[in-house]
Amino acid sequence: MIGEKPKGLRAHLTLTYPALMLGIFFIVPFGLMAAVSFFHRQPGGFYIPGFELTNYKNLYTALFGRTLVFSLFVAGLSAAVCVSIGFPFTYFITRMKRRAQVVWLVLLMSVLSLSEVIVGFAWSLLLSRTAGLSNLFVWLGLMERAVAWYPGFMALLFGICYLAFPYTVLVLYPPLSRLDPALPEAAQTLGASPIRTFFTVVVGSLRNAIVAAFVMVFVFTLGAYLLPQILGRPRHWTLSVLITDAAIYQTNMPLSAAMAIFFMFVSLVLVALTMMIGKRKRIKTV
Amino acid sequence: MSKTLRNIFLGLVLFLLSGPLVVVSGVSLNAKKRLFFPPEGVSMRWYVELLTENSWLIPVKNSLTIAFTSSLLALSIALPLAYFLWRYRVFYARALFTLGISPFILPPVITALGFLSFWVTVGLYGQMAATIISHAIFFVTLPLVTISLGFESIDHEIVEAAETMGADSRMVFRTVIFPMVRPYMISGYAFAYVLSLNEYIVAYMVAGFTVETLPIKIFNSLRYGYTPVMASVTVVFVLLAALIFGLIGRFGDLPKLLGALNPENQ
């Protein structure tokens, strides 16, 4: 029965419900948002249907440009940090015994599921003057008095990396756990040191997985919305904040939809570019 | 890599992962309404307040209701789709599958804005139903992926054996396939449930001013000054997540759910 072609209406009945749900509640909203980006703004209300490019023209401001560049920069930087810590970490985990693996995975899943607001709150405490890490340094005699380490860029970076790290591990876990253990073993039998084995054999054979993970984490961190508001200063606000702000506080849905569409377009282009670079490198080495 | 170096590295990651959680748990025990760590005095009053104050109880109830129903709805969409895709490998089922995992790949603010435009147009903006349906679509990815893994793990010979012995496809589904997929359904439901509890931006965009969920409540109180109740909510959330994933890890096959092929079990 498996792999055959579905025959008639009855067989397709199973698919009708999921297709309808996804169609009505995902494709329609998406199309609607795209349409709204061309609509006319109605001050005080939401929008008046129409067709105009005003909203896209209004994107061309210094604030939007700066926020876009900053969002991409933060996402790229934190994705790079997460992948470079996450890759060796995931490698170690996949080489552990099953039971130890499960314990680490439970911890990672628990952190992964935490709301951005909770992560932001926890880091704002950890970096605060009264309850923060600097108290520990004072107690150890490393610092003279406790200070607040947030809001600021580093605090934001730490928060975003904390949010994205479990996700990074989850993305890297399948390819790394499927890596044939015979490969690194063979390299070591042939005389490579463990560190050399790691960088040449493990990293080398999983280059595509690393690029894919980088892209996934990059897009994931682009979505950071609350952390910039909790851990950063207003100049550290990301595009997600700007889009929400336009939609909710300025009730300018057409503008916010135009921003979202543009944002999606830029991220898709960047993802495609990264994928292409990853592929070309592979061809060179082969 | 040398063992010591590896252990130092793992220890550092563990420290960074658990550091914020340790501080939050400490702060939640403060006796006075101040945020100190280590806590000054020990009291459970912030946990009591969470369960007695209406301003916290209502968001707790909202969040639990939304998480419970939206993940059920997500499951009901994912199961037939995953089944159809496994049974008939046709391109349009594959396309629907891709559609089902895309809300998870796009930056959430985009999906959230799509939902907002939709609910405003339909006229359900600000209703809890809007939050529930939006969350169901937003998190359908999780049960979809886990249940598909479950179907993949079914040995075709078992299904053929049941058919040879005269079971029709409904009976095969009920007696053979369903019991084998059930653990994956439970995990998928649990993933969606936990993530729905913690979700902020979709819930905020769709009905943030009328249906206050816990993350929205925490962020709102973060804006208007601190209270240790926020810390105690966080502790409850972490424990709840750890409990649910711990149970999956104990009774289910967590490495496999997360994409490992484990030859030791085969």
Interface residues (C-beta under 8 A of the other chain):
Chain A: M1 I2 G3 E4 K5 P6 A11 T14 L15 Y17 P18 A19 M21 L22 F25 F26 I27 V28 P29 F30 L32 M33 V36 F46 I85 P88 F89 F92 T94 R98 Q101 V102 V103 L105 V106 L107 L108 M109 S110 V111 S113 L114 S115 E116 V117 I118 V119 G120 F121 A122 W123 L125 L126 S128 T130 A131 G132 L133 N135 Y162 F165 P166 L170 Y173 P174 S177 R178 P194 I195 F198 M216 V219 L222 G223 Y225 L226 I230 L239 S240 I243 T244 A247 I248 M253 S256 A257 A260 F263 M264 S267
Chain B: M1 S2 R6 F9 L10 V13 L14 L16 L17 S18 G19 P20 L21 V23 V24 G26 V27 R34 L35 F36 F37 S76 I77 A78 P80 L81 Y83 F84 W86 R87 Y88 R89 V90 A93 L96 L99 G100 S102 P103 I105 L106 P107 P108 V109 I110 T111 A112 L113 G114 F115 L116 S117 F118 V120 T121 I133 S134 A136 I137 V140 H156 V159 E160 E163 S169 V172 V194 L195 L197 N198 E199 Y200 I201 Y204 M205 G208 L214 P215 I218 F219 L222 M230 A231 T234 F237 V238 A241 A242 F245 G246 I248 G249 L254 P255 L258 G259 A260 L261 N262 E264
